[in-house]
Amino acid sequence: MMKNVFLLLAVSLTFFALQGCDNEDVTKEVKKDGSIESSLTVLHLNDKQDVLTTTHKVWTAGKISKLIVHKDTIPSLGLVKTDVENNEGDKLTVPVKKDYEFYITVK
């Protein structure tokens, strides 16, 4: 059963990777009769640290049977310059905090 869940997650992640980086969820609804729903988020805490939050929802018989949340601080990646456009249409180059890329291996 766990292999099926991980296979489904791997296929979903592969599909998402092939669709580009539009930050939209590929799966609109999680099957809640025996699955694990996972999410990873990074919050920029300050100039030197970010907070990585990993959340796993274990679904059994239509209900969350276990919620696992793990938070940890990780080093900030600093700033990168990016081009933006303001309301008047003027283009500017501004520094923004660099985001981590996620790569997930499911076995």
C-alpha positions in Angstrom: 0.0 0.0 0.0 2.8 2.5 0.9 4.5 1.8 -2.4 1.3 2.7 -4.2 1.1 6.0 -2.3 4.8 6.8 -3.0 4.4 5.9 -6.6 1.3 8.2 -6.9 3.3 11.0 -5.3 6.3 10.4 -7.6 4.1 10.5 -10.7 2.4 13.6 -9.5 5.7 15.3 -8.8 7.0 14.3 -12.2 3.9 15.7 -13.9 4.3 18.9 -12.0 8.0 19.2 -13.0 7.0 18.7 -16.7 4.3 21.4 -16.4 6.8 24.2 -15.5 7.0 26.3 -12.4 3.6 27.9 -12.2 3.3 27.1 -8.4 -0.1 25.4 -8.9 -1.0 22.2 -7.3 -1.4 19.3 -9.8 -3.6 17.3 -7.5 -6.9 19.1 -6.9 -8.1 16.6 -4.3 -6.3 14.0 -2.2 -7.8 10.5 -1.9 -8.6 10.3 1.8 -9.0 6.5 2.1 -5.4 5.8 2.7 -2.8 8.3 1.6 -0.1 10.6 2.8 -0.3 14.3 1.8 3.0 16.2 2.2 3.9 19.8 1.9 7.2 21.7 2.1 7.4 25.5 2.7 10.2 27.9 3.3 9.6 31.2 5.2 12.3 33.9 5.0 12.9 34.6 8.7 15.7 37.2 8.4 18.8 38.0 6.3 20.7 34.9 7.6 18.0 32.2 8.2 14.9 30.7 6.7 12.4 28.3 8.3 11.7 25.0 6.5 8.4 23.5 7.5 7.6 19.9 6.5 4.0 18.8 7.0 2.6 15.3 6.5 -1.1 14.5 6.8 -1.8 10.7 7.1 -5.3 10.1 5.7 -7.2 6.9 6.9 -10.9 6.2 6.3 -11.6 9.8 5.3 -10.0 11.4 8.3 -6.5 12.7 9.2 -5.2 9.9 11.5 -1.9 11.7 12.1 -0.5 15.1 11.5 3.3 15.4 11.5 4.9 18.9 11.4 8.6 19.5 11.5 10.2 22.9 11.5 13.9 23.7 11.3 16.0 26.8 10.5 18.2 26.6 7.4 20.7 29.2 6.0 19.3 31.9 3.9 20.5 31.9 0.3 20.9 35.7 0.2 19.5 38.1 -2.4 19.2 37.9 -6.2 18.3 40.7 -8.5 15.1 40.4 -10.5 13.3 42.7 -12.9 9.9 43.9 -11.9 7.3 46.3 -13.2 5.4 48.9 -11.1 1.8 50.1 -11.6 3.0 52.8 -14.0 4.7 50.3 -16.2 8.2 51.3 -15.3 10.7 48.4 -15.2 13.1 48.2 -12.2 15.7 45.8 -11.0 15.3 45.0 -7.3 16.9 42.6 -4.9 14.7 39.8 -3.6 15.4 36.8 -1.3 16.5 33.8 -3.2 14.2 30.8 -2.9 15.2 27.2 -2.4 14.4 24.6 -5.1 12.8 21.3 -3.9 13.8 17.9 -5.2 12.0 15.0 -3.7 12.9 11.3 -3.9 10.2 8.8 -3.2 11.1 5.2 -2.7 
